[in-house]
């Protein structure tokens, strides 16, 4: 669960960047 959340956050951050 934590791994999936981290991945989602990373993707979101990359998209925002």
N, C-alpha and C positions, 0 to 999 in steps of 0.2 A: 504494500500500500504506500509506504513512504517513498519507495523507489519510483512508483508511478507518479506520485505527486511531484517529486523532484523533477522528473522528466517533463511533466506538463509545465511546470514553472519555467524550466530552462527553455522550452520551446516558445512559451509566451514571451519570455524576456528577449529571446532572439528576434521574435517577430516585432516586438516593440522597438528594439534597437534600430 
